[in-house]
Amino acid sequence: MMQANSKPSLAALPLRIFIKLGVLPFFLIAAAVIFTLAAPNFLSPQNLINVARQSVYLVLVSLGQMLVLISGGFDLSVGTVIALSSVVSALAMTWAAQIFPDAIWLVILIGAFAGFAVALIVGAVNGIGVALFDVSPFIMTLGVSSVGTGLALFLTGGVPVSGLPFAFGDTFGFGRVFGVPVPVVIAVIAIIVMWVLMARTRVGARIYAVGGNIKAAHLSAINTRGTLILVYGLCAVIAALTGLLLTARVESGDANLGGTIAMESIAACVIAGVSLRGGIGRVENVVLGAFFIILMQNGMNLAQVSSYMQMVLIGLLLICAVIFDQLRYRMIVKG
């Protein structure tokens, strides 16, 4: 009897995993098998460490995107925030360096403040448009993305801003703390803070409630408009942090940074089981989802897949993830 009962339970195990965790575990297994066959060094410790280091920036943006998706929207302007914060912070640093030539860290602080300030403005505009004027998140963030991209290009004339303090790139781009790269340390801190926010605070519970059922959340005396504005603001701030780290990495303010990261962050979240309908998503899964996207790109590079074909495959992956998300949502609703 025990053997007869164990067979259906084993057969149902993949379905239970799919309902609980989404499609990510199956994608990870498939990628590991396919790319290991195509490139024997794919799963080598050194390659996995490189993937972890490269995934820092997408992990950060995906954490912000997760907040917006859980609240029932999405943000197409995260790439623009990265570019705009990069350009504004770089311009602020080069300006401040002329006034305070001997106060390098004050110059860096002024640049960081300027980058976060412009991100807060973008986040506030997105949040107010969605929360107060009921504009579709797609239209609102797409419009803001166009405006922000135009401003970044106007401020730079399409030419990267150089002449940043050496200490900025040396510390935040290539620096290490006890042997660990500074961007990785910052990403780990951000992951911990985000996990505490979503799993252990009232703010996190309100974000889940607004995304699950905004009308019920409003009737429960939750400030739904304030919550939505907060969500878009936090998403923009995290994108600005990413922009500053990328600026330190390339040692210049570039209006072309973050070009495809909006789609990649949405793909990472959806693959990680964050529902496009809102109200469902976990921080640890999103981190794995972002890692998976970079792992895919790394595997395709090792397998010598062309960059154009990589865009096709990532797009198909996103479509498949959305389809599986719909199937999973129906299963959850049916119980």
C-alpha positions as CSV (number, residue, x, y, z in Angstrom):
1,M,0.0,0.0,0.0
2,M,2.8,2.4,0.9
3,Q,4.5,1.8,-2.5
4,A,1.2,2.3,-4.3
5,N,0.6,5.6,-2.5
6,S,4.1,6.9,-3.0
7,K,3.9,6.7,-6.8
8,P,1.1,9.3,-7.2
9,S,2.8,11.6,-4.6
10,L,6.1,11.4,-6.5
11,A,4.3,12.1,-9.8
12,A,2.6,15.1,-8.3
13,L,5.8,16.5,-6.8
14,P,6.7,18.6,-9.9
15,L,3.2,20.1,-9.9
16,R,3.5,21.0,-6.2
17,I,6.9,22.6,-6.8
18,F,5.4,24.5,-9.8
19,I,2.5,25.8,-7.7
20,K,4.7,26.9,-4.8
21,L,7.8,28.2,-6.5
22,G,6.8,28.8,-10.1
23,V,8.7,27.8,-13.2
24,L,12.2,28.9,-12.0
25,P,13.4,25.5,-10.6
26,F,12.6,23.8,-13.9
27,F,14.3,26.6,-16.0
28,L,17.4,26.3,-13.8
29,I,17.7,22.6,-14.3
30,A,17.1,22.9,-18.0
31,A,19.8,25.6,-18.3
32,A,22.3,23.6,-16.3
33,V,21.9,20.5,-18.5
34,I,21.8,22.3,-21.8
35,F,24.7,24.7,-21.2
36,T,26.9,22.1,-19.5
37,L,26.6,19.9,-22.6
38,A,27.4,22.9,-24.8
39,A,30.2,24.3,-22.6
40,P,31.9,21.9,-20.1
41,N,33.2,24.8,-18.0
42,F,29.7,26.3,-17.5
43,L,29.3,25.0,-14.0
44,S,32.9,25.6,-12.9
45,P,33.2,27.5,-9.6
46,Q,35.1,30.3,-11.3
47,N,32.3,30.8,-13.9
48,L,29.6,30.7,-11.3
49,I,31.5,33.3,-9.2
50,N,31.7,35.5,-12.3
51,V,28.0,35.1,-12.9
52,A,27.2,36.1,-9.3
53,R,29.4,39.2,-9.7
54,Q,27.7,40.2,-13.0
55,S,24.2,39.6,-11.6
56,V,24.5,42.2,-8.9
57,Y,23.0,45.0,-11.0
58,L,20.1,43.0,-12.3
59,V,19.4,41.7,-8.8
60,L,19.1,45.2,-7.5
61,V,16.8,46.5,-10.3
62,S,14.7,43.3,-10.0
63,L,14.2,43.9,-6.3
64,G,12.7,47.3,-7.1
65,Q,10.7,45.9,-10.0
66,M,9.4,43.2,-7.6
67,L,7.9,45.9,-5.4
68,V,6.0,47.5,-8.2
69,L,4.8,44.1,-9.6
70,I,3.5,42.9,-6.2
71,S,1.6,46.2,-5.9
72,G,-0.2,45.4,-9.2
73,G,1.8,47.5,-11.7
74,F,5.2,47.5,-13.4
75,D,7.9,50.0,-14.1
76,L,9.3,50.4,-17.6
77,S,11.4,53.5,-16.6
78,V,14.0,51.7,-14.4
79,G,16.5,51.7,-17.3
80,T,15.9,55.5,-17.8
81,V,16.4,56.1,-14.1
82,I,19.8,54.3,-14.3
83,A,20.9,56.4,-17.2
84,L,19.5,59.7,-15.8
85,S,21.0,59.1,-12.3
86,S,24.4,58.2,-13.9
87,V,24.5,61.3,-16.0
88,V,23.2,63.7,-13.3
89,S,25.6,62.3,-10.6
90,A,28.5,62.4,-13.0
91,L,27.8,66.0,-14.0
92,A,27.3,66.9,-10.3
93,M,30.7,65.4,-9.4
94,T,32.6,67.1,-12.2
95,W,31.0,70.4,-11.1
96,A,31.7,69.9,-7.4
97,A,35.3,68.8,-8.1
98,Q,36.0,72.3,-9.5
99,I,34.6,73.9,-6.3
100,F,36.0,71.4,-3.7
101,P,39.1,70.0,-5.4
102,D,40.6,68.7,-2.2
103,A,37.3,67.2,-0.7
104,I,37.0,64.1,-2.8
105,W,34.4,62.3,-0.7
106,L,32.3,65.5,-0.4
107,V,32.3,65.6,-4.2
108,I,31.2,61.9,-4.4
109,L,28.5,62.6,-1.8
110,I,27.2,65.5,-3.8
111,G,27.1,63.4,-6.9
112,A,25.3,60.5,-5.1
113,F,22.8,63.0,-3.6
114,A,22.0,64.4,-7.1
115,G,21.6,61.0,-8.6
116,F,19.1,59.9,-5.8
117,A,17.3,63.2,-6.0
118,V,16.5,62.9,-9.7
119,A,15.5,59.3,-9.1
120,L,13.1,60.3,-6.4
121,I,11.5,62.9,-8.7
122,V,11.0,60.2,-11.4
123,G,9.6,57.8,-8.9
124,A,7.2,60.5,-7.5
125,V,6.0,61.4,-11.0
126,N,5.3,57.7,-11.7
127,G,3.6,57.1,-8.4
128,I,1.5,60.2,-8.6
129,G,0.4,59.5,-12.1
130,V,-0.6,55.9,-11.3
131,A,-2.0,56.5,-7.8
132,L,-3.7,59.9,-8.0
133,F,-4.7,60.1,-11.7
134,D,-5.3,56.4,-12.3
135,V,-3.0,56.4,-15.4
136,S,-2.1,52.9,-16.6
137,P,1.4,51.9,-15.2
138,F,2.3,50.9,-18.8
139,I,1.5,54.3,-20.3
140,M,2.8,56.3,-17.3
141,T,6.2,54.6,-17.0
142,L,6.6,54.4,-20.8
143,G,6.0,58.1,-21.1
144,V,8.4,58.9,-18.2
145,S,11.0,56.6,-19.7
146,S,10.9,58.5,-23.0
147,V,11.1,61.9,-21.2
148,G,14.0,60.7,-19.0
149,T,16.0,59.2,-21.9
150,G,15.6,62.5,-23.9
151,L,16.8,64.5,-20.9
152,A,19.8,62.3,-20.3
153,L,20.8,62.6,-24.0
154,F,20.2,66.3,-23.9
155,L,22.4,66.8,-20.8
156,T,25.3,64.9,-22.3
157,G,24.8,65.5,-26.1
158,G,25.2,61.7,-26.4
159,V,28.8,61.8,-25.1
160,P,29.7,60.1,-21.8
161,V,30.7,62.4,-18.9
162,S,34.3,61.7,-17.9
163,G,36.6,63.2,-15.3
164,L,35.0,61.5,-12.2
165,P,37.1,61.2,-9.0
166,F,39.4,58.2,-9.1
167,A,38.3,57.2,-5.6
168,F,34.7,56.8,-6.8
169,G,35.4,54.1,-9.4
170,D,38.2,52.6,-7.3
171,T,35.9,52.1,-4.3
172,F,32.4,51.4,-5.7
173,G,33.4,49.9,-9.0
174,F,36.4,47.8,-8.2
175,G,36.9,48.0,-4.4
176,R,36.7,45.0,-2.1
177,V,35.7,44.5,1.6
178,F,37.4,41.4,3.1
179,G,38.0,40.1,-0.5
180,V,34.3,40.6,-1.5
181,P,33.6,43.2,-4.3
182,V,31.8,46.3,-2.9
183,P,28.9,46.0,-5.4
184,V,28.2,42.4,-4.1
185,V,28.3,43.7,-0.5
186,I,25.8,46.5,-1.3
187,A,23.6,44.0,-3.1
188,V,23.6,41.6,-0.1
189,I,22.7,44.5,2.2
190,A,19.9,45.5,-0.2
191,I,18.6,41.9,-0.3
192,I,18.5,41.7,3.5
193,V,16.7,45.0,3.9
194,M,14.2,44.1,1.2
195,W,13.5,40.8,2.8
196,V,12.9,42.4,6.2
197,L,10.7,45.0,4.6
198,M,8.5,42.6,2.7
199,A,8.4,39.7,5.3
200,R,8.5,41.5,8.6
201,T,7.0,45.0,8.4
202,R,3.5,46.5,8.0
203,V,4.7,48.3,4.9
204,G,5.4,45.0,3.2
205,A,2.0,43.6,4.3
206,R,0.3,46.7,2.9
207,I,2.1,46.3,-0.5
208,Y,0.9,42.7,-0.7
209,A,-2.6,43.8,0.3
210,V,-2.7,46.6,-2.3
211,G,-1.6,44.2,-5.1
212,G,-3.9,41.4,-4.0
213,N,-7.0,43.5,-3.9
214,I,-6.7,47.3,-3.9
215,K,-10.4,47.8,-3.2
216,A,-10.3,45.5,-0.2
217,A,-7.1,47.2,1.0
218,H,-8.8,50.6,0.8
219,L,-11.8,49.3,2.8
220,S,-9.3,48.0,5.4
221,A,-8.1,51.6,6.0
222,I,-4.8,51.1,4.1
223,N,-3.6,54.3,2.4
224,T,-3.5,52.7,-1.1
225,R,-2.4,55.9,-2.9
226,G,0.4,56.5,-0.5
227,T,1.5,52.9,-0.7
228,L,1.7,53.0,-4.5
229,I,3.7,56.3,-4.5
230,L,6.1,54.8,-1.9
231,V,6.5,51.6,-4.1
232,Y,7.4,53.6,-7.3
233,G,9.7,55.9,-5.3
234,L,11.6,52.9,-3.7
235,C,11.9,51.3,-7.2
236,A,13.4,54.4,-8.6
237,V,15.8,54.8,-5.6
238,I,17.0,51.2,-6.1
239,A,17.5,51.8,-9.8
240,A,19.5,55.0,-9.0
241,L,21.7,52.9,-6.7
242,T,22.3,50.6,-9.6
243,G,23.1,53.5,-11.8
244,L,25.7,54.8,-9.4
245,L,27.4,51.4,-9.1
246,L,27.4,51.1,-12.9
247,T,28.8,54.6,-13.3
248,A,31.6,53.7,-10.9
249,R,32.2,50.5,-12.9
250,V,32.5,52.3,-16.3
251,E,34.0,55.4,-14.7
252,S,31.8,57.8,-16.6
253,G,28.2,59.0,-16.7
254,D,26.5,57.4,-19.7
255,A,23.1,58.0,-21.1
256,N,23.1,54.6,-22.7
257,L,23.3,52.6,-19.4
258,G,20.4,50.3,-18.5
259,G,19.0,50.0,-22.1
260,T,17.4,46.5,-21.8
261,I,17.3,46.2,-18.0
262,A,13.6,47.0,-17.7
263,M,12.6,43.9,-19.7
264,E,15.2,41.7,-18.0
265,S,14.1,42.7,-14.6
266,I,10.4,42.0,-15.4
267,A,11.5,38.6,-16.9
268,A,13.6,37.8,-13.7
269,C,10.6,38.6,-11.5
270,V,8.0,36.7,-13.6
271,I,10.4,33.7,-13.9
272,A,10.8,33.9,-10.1
273,G,7.1,33.5,-9.5
274,V,6.1,37.2,-9.0
275,S,2.5,37.4,-10.4
276,L,1.7,40.0,-13.0
277,R,-1.7,40.3,-11.3
278,G,0.0,41.5,-8.1
279,G,0.0,40.3,-4.6
280,I,2.4,37.3,-5.0
281,G,6.2,37.3,-4.9
282,R,9.2,36.5,-2.7
283,V,12.5,38.3,-2.4
284,E,14.7,35.2,-2.4
285,N,13.0,33.8,-5.5
286,V,13.6,37.2,-7.3
287,V,17.3,37.1,-6.5
288,L,17.5,33.6,-8.0
289,G,15.5,34.8,-11.0
290,A,17.9,37.6,-11.7
291,F,20.8,35.2,-11.3
292,F,19.1,32.8,-13.8
293,I,18.8,35.6,-16.4
294,I,22.6,36.4,-16.2
295,L,23.3,32.7,-16.1
296,M,21.4,32.3,-19.3
297,Q,23.3,35.1,-21.0
298,N,26.6,33.7,-19.7
299,G,25.7,30.2,-21.0
300,M,24.8,31.6,-24.4
301,N,28.1,33.5,-24.6
302,L,30.0,30.3,-23.7
303,A,28.0,28.4,-26.3
304,Q,28.8,31.2,-28.8
305,V,25.2,32.2,-29.5
306,S,25.1,35.5,-31.3
307,S,23.9,38.6,-29.4
308,Y,20.9,39.0,-31.8
309,M,19.8,35.4,-31.1
310,Q,20.2,36.0,-27.4
311,M,17.7,38.8,-27.6
312,V,15.3,36.4,-29.3
313,L,15.8,33.7,-26.7
314,I,15.4,36.0,-23.7
315,G,12.2,37.4,-25.3
316,L,10.8,33.8,-25.8
317,L,11.8,33.0,-22.2
318,L,9.7,36.0,-21.0
319,I,6.7,34.9,-23.1
320,C,6.9,31.3,-21.7
321,A,7.3,32.7,-18.2
322,V,4.1,34.8,-18.6
323,I,2.2,31.8,-20.0
324,F,3.3,29.6,-17.1
325,D,2.4,32.4,-14.7
326,Q,-1.2,32.4,-16.0
327,L,-1.4,28.7,-15.6
328,R,0.0,28.8,-12.1
329,Y,-2.4,31.6,-11.1
330,R,-5.4,29.5,-12.3
331,M,-4.2,26.5,-10.3
332,I,-3.8,28.7,-7.2
333,V,-7.3,30.1,-7.6
334,K,-8.8,26.6,-8.1
335,G,-7.0,25.5,-5.0
